[in-house]
Amino acid sequence: MAQLIRFILIAAVSNLLCDCNIFSEKLFKDMADEMVRGGFRDAGYEYVIIDDCWLAKQRDADGRLQPDPKRFPSGMRALADYVCSFL
């Protein structure tokens, strides 16, 4: 649980400072794992919200938003599938 609280504090401060570099696929997977391990899922928590800081600086060839390939190498679909498999 301490790890989840630490993540929430880091996310809040980073959002205020506009530093998106700390957000990554691994961080969100770790957060989902901690939600299960810490009993948050069993307490009724169902969502991991990824609102910002996942985008690449450029859109794809069709003009669509795309995830940052360095921080989210598996893509958002794979990350969503991972998180949904736990929650």
N, C-alpha and C positions, 0 to 999 in steps of 0.2 A: 504494500500500500504506500509506503514511503516513496517508492520509485514513481508511482503514479502521481502523487502529490508534487513531487519534484518536477515531473514533466509539465504539469499544469502551470506551475510557477514560472518555469523556463519559457513555456509557450506564451504566457501573458506578457512577460517582460520582453521577449523577442518580438512579439507583435507590436508592442509600443515602440520599440526601437527599429522596426521594419527590417529585422535581420532574419531572412527566410532560410539562410544556409543551414540552420540546425535541424530543419524539418527534413525527414527522409523516410523512405520505405521501411527501413529497419526500425526507426523510432516509432512509427505507427504500429508495426507488428509487435514490438515490445510492449506498447501500450495495451494492445488487445490481449496479449498474453497476461499482462499484469491485471487487467480487468477480471480475467477468469481466476487467476491464482489468488487475487486479493478478495474474491467473493463479491465483486461488484455485479457480475452477471447474475448471480443467484439473488442479489438484492434488487434486481429489476432493471439495471442499466443495460441498454440495448444498442447504443450507438457510439461510434467513434466518428466525430465530425472533422472532416478535412475541408476547411473553407477556403484557405488561401495558402500560398507558398508552395504549391505543387507544380506550378506551371513552368514550362520552358520559356525562354525569352522570345522565341519565334513560334509562329503557328506552323502547322504542317502544310504540305503542298496544296491542300484543298481549303486552307484557311481556318481549319479547326484548331482549337486549343489542344495542346499536348503536354504530357508531363515532362518535367526536367529529366533527361535521360541519365544524368549522373546520380541524382538523388533518388529517383524512382525508376531504376533500371528494368523492372518487370512490368511497369505500366500500372495504371490505376485499376484496370479490370482485375489484374492478378492480386493487387493489394486488397481490393474490395472482396474478392473471393476468399482470401485468407481470413480477413476479419469476420466475414459472415459465417465462416465455418466454425467459429468459436461462439459467436453471439447470436 
